[in-house]
Amino acid sequence: MTGRHAGGRGGPLLLNARAAARPTITGVERYAREVIARLVALAPERYSVVAPRPRMRRGVARGHAWEQLGLPAGAAARRAALLYSPANLAPLAWPRNVVVVHDAAILREPGAYSPAYRAWHGALGLAAARRALAVVTVSRFSRDELIELGGLPAERIVVIAPGVDERFSAATDRPPAAGEDGRRGFARPYVLTVATDDARKNLGALTAVAAALSQRGIDLAWAGDSRAHLAGASAAPGLRALGWVPDAELPGLYRDALAFVLPSRYEGFGLTCLEAMACGTPVVAADRAALPETCAGAALLTDPDDPRALSEAVVAAATDERVRGRLRERGLRRAAQLSWATTASATHELLAELARGRQRPRPVR
């Protein structure tokens, strides 16, 4: 790629695929994978993807070293017009960063993370965001948090919401995805939650929910695993722990659930709620942080620290046909409003403007 043709300011637009190369998926990795793939498809002549070699993906320290030292020192970075990093961090040594900061949880909920993670992200992540040409975040809630807690200037923060992949669909005549094993051995109907073992996810609040559902012959299934950097909370008694579920199996797992519940106290967006809605599954979510914005009237919102209210909402979403029908209809409409194609298009527009030398981004939303 010649720089003038590709980037408009001396080089290509470089895409940091460190997070996209990770083997397991959370919301951050999904955002990175979906947006990077679509940016390349939109304008393959403009973008260049860089990722650590396999040996540099083994261990967090090696990944950080590649991102902070190897990436900016590489030939691709030296030719690039700017660098887009979609997973909260960017190399401080590189002067033209656009970084996606998904939320301000490290500042609002520091106790949810290990000391090492807090120190690294709290210092380096914030410094990278403050030095960036632009900061992208995923919700108006997260934008306000980054301004209040991170001291980031409002004029350099752009809200570009995530989307839903077409695989997440309510269609029942879809052939099974590769590797999908149907109901994963469930003998009874089930309600689903998808979350990492993270104190912010508030999985302990589901103890009463599991008991209420069990009385009605319904299981409460938890798909997710732990991360070394998280201060995990013990899973609620009564949950059926599925562990990490391969990406190909998630659409079917959502679609077969009677309802989906996310009792998080803090979310920068809450993508799993949107994925469940796209699969036609009624959603119950906490009335906290970005979840009311994300669900936009298409979910039952409740106090995640009120076990009775949470249980009643989940039981209604799972068993009351009038409630279920209303939530399904609203959820499908809400999920249809947000797509990864729209996310990528807005990101492409922003990066193109900055590559042309525009110093302050327009408020793409």
C-alpha positions as CSV (number, residue, x, y, z in Angstrom):
1,M,0.0,0.0,0.0
2,T,1.3,3.4,-0.9
3,G,0.8,5.9,1.9
4,R,-0.7,8.7,-0.1
5,H,-3.4,6.5,-1.7
6,A,-4.1,4.5,1.4
7,G,-4.3,6.8,4.3
8,G,-4.5,10.4,2.9
9,R,-1.9,11.5,5.4
10,G,1.2,9.6,4.6
11,G,0.2,6.0,5.2
12,P,-2.5,3.4,5.8
13,L,-5.0,3.5,8.6
14,L,-3.7,0.9,11.0
15,L,-6.0,-1.4,13.0
16,N,-4.7,-2.9,16.3
17,A,-6.0,-6.5,16.4
18,R,-4.5,-7.6,19.6
19,A,-7.9,-8.1,21.3
20,A,-9.4,-9.6,18.1
21,A,-6.8,-12.3,18.2
22,R,-7.7,-13.5,21.7
23,P,-9.1,-17.0,21.8
24,T,-12.1,-16.3,24.1
25,I,-14.7,-13.7,23.6
26,T,-16.2,-11.0,25.9
27,G,-17.8,-7.8,24.8
28,V,-14.5,-6.1,24.2
29,E,-13.1,-8.8,22.0
30,R,-16.4,-9.1,20.0
31,Y,-16.3,-5.3,19.3
32,A,-12.7,-5.6,18.1
33,R,-13.4,-8.6,15.8
34,E,-16.6,-7.3,14.3
35,V,-15.4,-3.7,13.7
36,I,-12.0,-4.6,12.3
37,A,-13.3,-7.2,9.9
38,R,-16.0,-4.8,8.6
39,L,-13.5,-1.8,8.3
40,V,-11.3,-4.0,6.1
41,A,-14.3,-5.1,4.0
42,L,-15.4,-1.5,3.6
43,A,-12.1,-0.2,2.3
44,P,-9.4,-2.9,2.0
45,E,-7.0,-0.4,0.2
46,R,-7.1,2.0,3.2
47,Y,-6.6,-0.4,6.2
48,S,-3.8,-2.5,7.4
49,V,-4.3,-5.0,10.3
50,V,-1.5,-5.7,12.8
51,A,-1.6,-8.3,15.5
52,P,0.9,-9.9,17.8
53,R,2.6,-13.1,16.7
54,P,1.3,-16.3,18.4
55,R,4.2,-16.4,20.9
56,M,3.5,-12.8,22.0
57,R,-0.1,-13.7,22.7
58,R,0.9,-16.1,25.5
59,G,0.6,-14.2,28.7
60,V,-0.7,-10.7,29.5
61,A,2.8,-9.2,30.0
62,R,3.9,-10.3,26.5
63,G,0.7,-8.8,25.0
64,H,1.3,-5.5,26.7
65,A,4.9,-5.5,25.6
66,W,3.9,-6.0,22.0
67,E,1.3,-3.3,22.2
68,Q,3.4,-0.7,23.9
69,L,6.8,-1.4,22.3
70,G,6.6,-3.8,19.3
71,L,3.6,-2.3,17.6
72,P,4.8,1.4,17.5
73,A,8.3,0.3,16.5
74,G,7.1,-1.8,13.6
75,A,7.4,-0.8,10.0
76,A,3.6,-0.7,9.6
77,A,3.2,1.8,12.4
78,R,6.0,4.0,11.0
79,R,4.1,4.4,7.7
80,A,0.6,4.7,9.2
81,A,-1.6,7.8,9.2
82,L,-3.2,6.8,12.5
83,L,-3.7,3.8,14.7
84,Y,-7.2,2.5,15.8
85,S,-7.2,0.5,19.0
86,P,-10.6,-0.9,19.9
87,A,-9.9,-2.4,23.3
88,N,-9.2,0.3,25.9
89,L,-5.5,0.6,25.4
90,A,-3.1,2.2,22.9
91,P,0.6,2.6,22.6
92,L,1.7,5.8,24.4
93,A,4.8,6.1,22.1
94,W,2.5,6.5,19.1
95,P,1.3,10.1,18.6
96,R,-1.8,9.5,16.4
97,N,-4.1,7.2,18.3
98,V,-7.9,6.7,18.1
99,V,-8.8,4.4,21.1
100,V,-12.1,2.8,22.0
101,V,-12.7,3.0,25.8
102,H,-15.7,0.9,26.6
103,D,-16.4,2.3,30.0
104,A,-15.0,3.9,33.1
105,A,-15.3,0.8,35.3
106,I,-11.7,0.9,36.4
107,L,-12.4,4.3,37.9
108,R,-15.9,3.7,39.1
109,E,-15.5,0.1,40.4
110,P,-11.8,-0.3,41.1
111,G,-12.4,-3.1,43.6
112,A,-13.7,-5.3,40.7
113,Y,-10.1,-5.7,39.4
114,S,-6.8,-7.1,40.5
115,P,-4.2,-4.6,41.8
116,A,-2.0,-5.2,38.8
117,Y,-4.8,-4.6,36.3
118,R,-5.9,-1.5,38.2
119,A,-2.5,0.0,38.2
120,W,-1.9,-0.7,34.5
121,H,-5.2,0.4,33.1
122,G,-5.8,3.2,35.6
123,A,-2.5,4.8,34.7
124,L,-1.6,3.8,31.1
125,G,-5.1,3.4,29.8
126,L,-6.2,6.8,31.0
127,A,-3.0,8.4,29.7
128,A,-3.5,6.9,26.3
129,A,-7.1,8.2,26.2
130,R,-6.0,11.7,27.2
131,R,-3.4,11.8,24.5
132,A,-5.5,10.3,21.7
133,L,-6.8,12.2,18.7
134,A,-10.2,10.9,19.6
135,V,-11.8,8.5,22.1
136,V,-14.6,6.3,20.9
137,T,-17.0,5.0,23.5
138,V,-20.1,2.8,23.3
139,S,-22.9,4.7,25.1
140,R,-23.9,8.1,26.3
141,F,-23.6,6.8,29.8
142,S,-19.9,5.8,29.3
143,R,-19.2,9.2,27.6
144,D,-20.5,11.0,30.7
145,E,-18.5,8.7,33.0
146,L,-15.3,9.3,31.1
147,I,-15.8,13.1,31.3
148,E,-16.6,13.0,35.0
149,L,-14.1,10.4,36.2
150,G,-11.4,10.5,33.6
151,G,-11.4,14.2,32.9
152,L,-11.5,13.6,29.2
153,P,-12.6,16.6,27.1
154,A,-16.1,16.2,25.8
155,E,-15.3,17.4,22.3
156,R,-12.9,14.5,21.7
157,I,-15.3,11.7,22.7
158,V,-17.5,10.1,20.1
159,V,-20.3,7.6,20.9
160,I,-20.5,4.7,18.4
161,A,-22.7,1.9,19.8
162,P,-22.0,-1.8,19.2
163,G,-24.3,-3.8,17.0
164,V,-25.7,-7.4,16.6
165,D,-24.4,-9.9,14.1
166,E,-26.8,-11.5,11.8
167,R,-26.1,-14.9,13.4
168,F,-28.2,-13.8,16.4
169,S,-31.6,-14.3,15.0
170,A,-35.0,-15.5,16.1
171,A,-35.3,-17.7,13.0
172,T,-36.0,-21.3,14.0
173,D,-35.4,-22.8,10.6
174,R,-31.7,-21.9,10.6
175,P,-29.4,-24.9,10.2
176,P,-27.1,-25.5,13.3
177,A,-23.9,-23.6,13.3
178,A,-20.6,-25.4,13.1
179,G,-19.9,-26.9,16.5
180,E,-23.4,-26.2,17.9
181,D,-24.8,-29.0,20.0
182,G,-28.4,-27.8,20.5
183,R,-29.7,-27.6,24.0
184,R,-26.4,-28.7,25.7
185,G,-28.2,-31.5,27.5
186,F,-30.8,-29.5,29.3
187,A,-33.6,-31.7,30.6
188,R,-35.8,-28.8,31.7
189,P,-36.6,-25.3,30.2
190,Y,-34.0,-22.7,31.2
191,V,-33.4,-19.0,31.8
192,L,-29.9,-17.8,30.7
193,T,-27.4,-15.3,31.9
194,V,-24.1,-14.7,30.0
195,A,-21.4,-13.0,32.0
196,T,-17.8,-13.3,33.2
197,D,-17.2,-14.2,36.8
198,D,-16.9,-10.5,37.7
199,A,-18.1,-8.7,40.9
200,R,-19.8,-6.1,38.7
201,K,-22.0,-8.7,37.1
202,N,-23.6,-9.3,40.4
203,L,-24.2,-13.0,39.8
204,G,-24.9,-13.5,43.5
205,A,-28.2,-11.7,43.1
206,L,-29.4,-14.7,41.1
207,T,-29.6,-17.0,44.1
208,A,-33.2,-16.1,44.8
209,V,-34.0,-16.1,41.1
210,A,-32.7,-19.7,40.7
211,A,-34.8,-20.8,43.7
212,A,-38.0,-19.2,42.3
213,L,-37.4,-20.7,38.8
214,S,-36.6,-24.2,40.2
215,Q,-40.0,-24.2,42.0
216,R,-41.5,-23.9,38.5
217,G,-39.4,-26.6,36.9
218,I,-37.0,-24.1,35.2
219,D,-33.2,-24.1,35.4
220,L,-31.1,-20.9,35.6
221,A,-28.0,-21.4,33.3
222,W,-24.8,-19.3,33.5
223,A,-22.5,-19.2,30.5
224,G,-19.2,-17.6,31.2
225,D,-15.8,-18.1,32.9
226,S,-13.4,-16.2,35.0
227,R,-10.5,-13.9,34.1
228,A,-7.2,-13.5,36.0
229,H,-7.6,-9.8,36.2
230,L,-11.1,-9.8,37.7
231,A,-12.0,-9.9,41.4
232,G,-14.4,-12.7,40.8
233,A,-17.6,-13.3,42.9
234,S,-18.8,-16.7,43.8
235,A,-21.5,-17.9,41.5
236,A,-25.0,-18.0,42.9
237,P,-26.1,-21.4,44.4
238,G,-28.5,-23.1,42.1
239,L,-27.1,-21.9,38.8
240,R,-26.1,-24.4,36.2
241,A,-22.6,-23.4,35.3
242,L,-21.9,-24.0,31.6
243,G,-18.4,-22.5,31.6
244,W,-17.1,-20.7,28.5
245,V,-19.4,-21.4,25.6
246,P,-17.9,-21.3,22.1
247,D,-19.0,-18.4,19.9
248,A,-20.8,-20.7,17.4
249,E,-23.1,-22.0,20.1
250,L,-24.3,-18.7,21.6
251,P,-27.1,-17.9,19.2
252,G,-28.8,-21.3,19.8
253,L,-28.3,-21.0,23.5
254,Y,-30.0,-17.6,23.6
255,R,-32.8,-18.7,21.3
256,D,-33.8,-21.7,23.3
257,A,-33.9,-19.8,26.6
258,L,-37.2,-18.8,28.1
259,A,-35.7,-15.5,29.1
260,F,-32.4,-13.8,29.6
261,V,-31.3,-11.9,32.8
262,L,-28.4,-9.5,33.4
263,P,-28.3,-8.2,37.0
264,S,-25.1,-6.2,36.6
265,R,-24.5,-3.1,38.7
266,Y,-22.2,-1.6,36.1
267,E,-22.2,-2.0,32.3
268,G,-20.8,0.4,29.7
269,F,-23.3,-1.0,27.2
270,G,-24.6,-4.6,27.9
271,L,-24.2,-6.2,24.5
272,T,-25.6,-9.6,25.7
273,C,-29.0,-8.0,26.3
274,L,-29.1,-6.9,22.7
275,E,-28.0,-10.4,21.4
276,A,-30.7,-12.1,23.4
277,M,-33.3,-9.6,22.0
278,A,-32.2,-10.4,18.5
279,C,-32.8,-14.1,19.2
280,G,-36.4,-13.3,20.3
281,T,-35.7,-14.0,23.9
282,P,-37.4,-11.8,26.6
283,V,-34.8,-9.8,28.6
284,V,-34.7,-8.7,32.3
285,A,-31.9,-6.3,33.1
286,A,-30.7,-4.1,36.0
287,D,-31.9,-0.5,36.1
288,R,-28.3,0.7,36.4
289,A,-25.5,2.3,34.4
290,A,-25.9,1.9,30.6
291,L,-28.5,-0.9,30.6
292,P,-31.6,1.4,30.5
293,E,-30.0,3.2,27.5
294,T,-29.1,0.0,25.7
295,C,-32.4,-1.8,26.3
296,A,-34.4,1.4,25.4
297,G,-37.8,0.2,26.8
298,A,-37.5,-3.3,25.4
299,A,-36.6,-5.1,28.7
300,L,-38.0,-5.4,32.2
301,L,-35.7,-3.2,34.3
302,T,-35.4,-3.9,38.0
303,D,-33.3,-3.1,41.1
304,P,-30.4,-5.7,41.0
305,D,-30.1,-5.5,44.7
306,D,-33.8,-6.4,45.4
307,P,-34.0,-10.2,45.2
308,R,-37.8,-10.3,45.3
309,A,-38.2,-7.7,42.5
310,L,-35.5,-9.4,40.4
311,S,-37.1,-12.8,40.9
312,E,-40.6,-11.6,40.1
313,A,-39.4,-9.9,36.9
314,V,-37.5,-13.0,35.7
315,V,-40.4,-15.4,36.5
316,A,-42.8,-13.1,34.6
317,A,-40.5,-12.9,31.5
318,A,-40.1,-16.7,31.5
319,T,-43.7,-17.7,32.2
320,D,-46.3,-14.9,31.6
321,E,-47.2,-15.2,27.9
322,R,-48.5,-11.6,27.7
323,V,-45.2,-10.2,29.1
324,R,-43.2,-12.6,27.0
325,G,-45.0,-11.5,23.8
326,R,-44.5,-7.8,24.6
327,L,-40.8,-8.2,25.4
328,R,-40.1,-10.4,22.4
329,E,-41.8,-7.8,20.0
330,R,-40.0,-4.8,21.5
331,G,-36.7,-6.7,21.8
332,L,-36.7,-7.6,18.1
333,R,-37.4,-4.0,17.1
334,R,-34.6,-2.7,19.4
335,A,-32.0,-5.2,18.2
336,A,-32.8,-4.3,14.6
337,Q,-31.9,-0.7,15.3
338,L,-28.2,-1.6,15.9
339,S,-25.9,-3.4,13.5
340,W,-22.2,-3.9,13.2
341,A,-22.4,-2.6,9.7
342,T,-23.6,0.8,11.2
343,T,-20.9,0.7,13.8
344,A,-18.2,0.1,11.2
345,S,-19.6,2.7,8.9
346,A,-19.5,5.4,11.6
347,T,-16.0,4.3,12.7
348,H,-14.8,4.5,9.1
349,E,-16.2,8.0,8.7
350,L,-14.4,9.1,11.9
351,L,-11.1,7.6,11.0
352,A,-11.2,9.1,7.5
353,E,-11.9,12.5,8.8
354,L,-9.0,12.3,11.3
355,A,-6.7,10.9,8.6
356,R,-7.4,14.0,6.5
357,G,-6.1,16.1,9.3
358,R,-9.3,17.0,11.1
359,Q,-8.3,17.6,14.7
360,R,-11.7,17.5,16.4
361,P,-14.0,14.7,15.5
362,R,-17.6,15.3,14.7
363,P,-20.1,13.8,17.2
364,V,-20.8,10.6,15.3
365,R,-23.6,8.7,17.1
